[in-house]
Amino acid sequence: MLRKLKKFGPIGVSKLRKFYGGKNRKGKGLHHSARGSGKIIRVALQQLEKANLIKMKEKKGRVLSSEGTSLLERTAYVIMRSKD
């Protein structure tokens, strides 16, 4: 979720519900997209805000904070070093 916030910056619960949704298939015919659970996404975002990894941008959505960016970069560095 943090990667998506960094890449697509201010993002809200609605866009994340669409991204993490799946198929809604009832019987024959074409399937339609189903949205993901809003409460789970909202609680996860609130926990990330409490940990100071993301911050709320006024009326736009949530963006990655500097602490969140450094966490992502450090994690990516450790993963890249472990592959060598």
Legacy VTK file of the C-alpha trace (Angstrom):
# vtk DataFile Version 3.0
C-alpha trace
ASCII
DATASET POLYDATA
POINTS 84 float
0.000 0.000 0.000
2.897 2.355 0.767
4.322 1.806 -2.717
1.026 2.764 -4.296
0.898 5.937 -2.180
4.403 6.892 -3.268
3.819 6.221 -6.937
0.327 7.662 -7.329
0.468 10.260 -4.550
-2.521 11.810 -2.963
-4.796 8.793 -2.934
-7.924 8.027 -0.961
-9.894 5.057 0.278
-12.089 4.966 -2.834
-9.189 4.491 -5.266
-7.611 1.868 -3.016
-10.942 -0.008 -2.824
-11.011 -0.129 -6.603
-7.380 -1.290 -6.825
-7.680 -4.041 -4.192
-11.088 -5.267 -5.394
-11.663 -8.415 -7.396
-14.172 -10.165 -9.623
-17.876 -10.258 -8.922
-19.197 -13.220 -10.840
-22.719 -14.526 -10.371
-23.557 -17.340 -12.765
-23.094 -17.178 -16.507
-22.072 -14.127 -18.436
-19.462 -11.461 -18.045
-18.067 -10.657 -14.646
-18.041 -7.171 -13.188
-15.497 -5.681 -10.861
-16.150 -5.713 -7.144
-14.690 -3.207 -4.716
-12.486 -4.169 -1.798
-13.426 -3.679 1.833
-13.397 -0.007 2.778
-13.126 -0.522 6.520
-9.998 -2.661 6.269
-8.305 -0.090 4.012
-9.429 2.830 6.195
-8.130 1.198 9.399
-4.815 0.328 7.709
-4.405 3.942 6.563
-5.231 5.213 10.047
-2.584 2.913 11.536
-0.019 4.139 9.008
-0.909 7.728 9.928
-0.485 6.939 13.613
2.978 5.500 12.856
3.825 8.739 10.951
4.451 6.879 7.678
1.747 8.744 5.753
0.077 12.100 6.230
-3.239 13.586 5.211
-3.222 16.232 2.504
-6.096 18.652 2.878
-9.121 17.509 0.803
-6.865 15.547 -1.590
-6.078 12.253 0.125
-3.065 10.738 1.801
0.572 11.038 0.765
3.761 9.361 1.924
5.701 11.241 4.599
9.480 11.559 4.666
9.680 8.785 7.278
7.603 6.506 5.043
9.807 7.252 2.049
12.979 6.453 3.987
11.441 3.195 5.260
10.640 2.121 1.690
14.102 3.039 0.440
15.871 1.240 3.310
13.754 -1.872 2.778
14.460 -1.850 -0.967
18.183 -1.446 -0.259
18.209 -4.437 2.126
16.358 -6.592 -0.415
18.733 -5.627 -3.223
21.771 -6.341 -1.036
20.422 -9.764 -0.044
20.042 -10.817 -3.712
23.736 -10.208 -4.479
LINES 1 85
84 0 1 2 3 4 5 6 7 8 9 10 11 12 13 14 15 16 17 18 19 20 21 22 23 24 25 26 27 28 29 30 31 32 33 34 35 36 37 38 39 40 41 42 43 44 45 46 47 48 49 50 51 52 53 54 55 56 57 58 59 60 61 62 63 64 65 66 67 68 69 70 71 72 73 74 75 76 77 78 79 80 81 82 83
